[in-house]
Amino acid sequence: MPQIHLDDETVARLDTLRQEHEEYDEIVTELINIYEAEELTLFHSGDEG
């Protein structure tokens, strides 16, 4: 698994999103899923018309 370095500010922001003992990879996966869902929604909203 690749390792990434996050600055202290990013880690602090992730810590505010953590629920109980949630792992960072769970948070990042959820954020990616949200990003992809929004991107898909924006892409498909342009198809209406």
Sine and cosine of phi, psi and omega as CSV:
sin_phi,cos_phi,sin_psi,cos_psi,sin_omega,cos_omega
0.00,0.00,0.73,-0.69,0.02,-1.00
-0.93,0.37,0.49,-0.87,0.07,-1.00
-0.94,-0.35,0.60,-0.80,0.04,-1.00
-0.82,-0.57,0.40,-0.92,0.05,-1.00
-0.95,-0.30,0.77,-0.63,0.04,-1.00
-0.90,-0.43,0.64,-0.77,0.05,-1.00
-0.96,0.28,0.24,-0.97,-0.09,-1.00
-0.86,0.50,-0.60,0.80,0.00,-1.00
-0.91,0.42,-0.65,0.76,0.02,-1.00
-0.92,0.40,-0.67,0.74,0.03,-1.00
-0.88,0.47,-0.66,0.75,0.03,-1.00
-0.89,0.46,-0.65,0.76,0.03,-1.00
-0.91,0.41,-0.65,0.76,0.06,-1.00
-0.90,0.44,-0.62,0.79,0.02,-1.00
-0.88,0.48,-0.56,0.83,0.02,-1.00
-0.94,0.34,-0.38,0.93,0.01,-1.00
-1.00,0.02,-0.31,0.95,-0.07,-1.00
-0.91,0.41,0.66,-0.75,0.08,-1.00
-0.93,-0.36,0.88,-0.47,-0.03,-1.00
0.80,0.60,-0.90,-0.44,-0.08,-1.00
-0.95,-0.30,0.55,0.83,-0.02,-1.00
-0.89,0.45,0.67,-0.75,0.01,-1.00
-0.99,0.17,0.42,-0.91,0.02,-1.00
-0.87,0.49,-0.61,0.79,-0.01,-1.00
-0.90,0.44,-0.52,0.85,0.06,-1.00
-0.92,0.39,-0.65,0.76,0.02,-1.00
-0.91,0.41,-0.72,0.69,-0.03,-1.00
-0.89,0.45,-0.66,0.75,0.04,-1.00
-0.88,0.48,-0.69,0.73,0.02,-1.00
-0.90,0.44,-0.67,0.74,0.03,-1.00
-0.90,0.45,-0.64,0.77,0.04,-1.00
-0.90,0.43,-0.68,0.73,0.03,-1.00
-0.87,0.49,-0.67,0.74,0.03,-1.00
-0.89,0.45,-0.72,0.70,0.00,-1.00
-0.86,0.51,-0.72,0.69,-0.01,-1.00
-0.91,0.42,-0.63,0.77,0.01,-1.00
-0.91,0.42,-0.66,0.75,0.03,-1.00
-0.92,0.39,-0.64,0.77,0.03,-1.00
-0.89,0.46,-0.68,0.73,0.01,-1.00
-0.90,0.44,-0.67,0.74,0.02,-1.00
-0.89,0.46,-0.70,0.71,0.02,-1.00
-0.90,0.43,-0.64,0.77,0.00,-1.00
-0.90,0.44,-0.72,0.69,-0.04,-1.00
-0.96,0.26,-0.43,0.90,0.01,-1.00
-0.92,0.38,-0.42,0.91,0.05,-1.00
-0.97,0.26,-0.26,0.96,0.00,-1.00
-0.98,0.19,-0.33,0.94,-0.02,-1.00
-0.97,0.25,0.55,-0.83,0.09,-1.00
0.53,-0.85,0.00,0.00,0.00,0.00
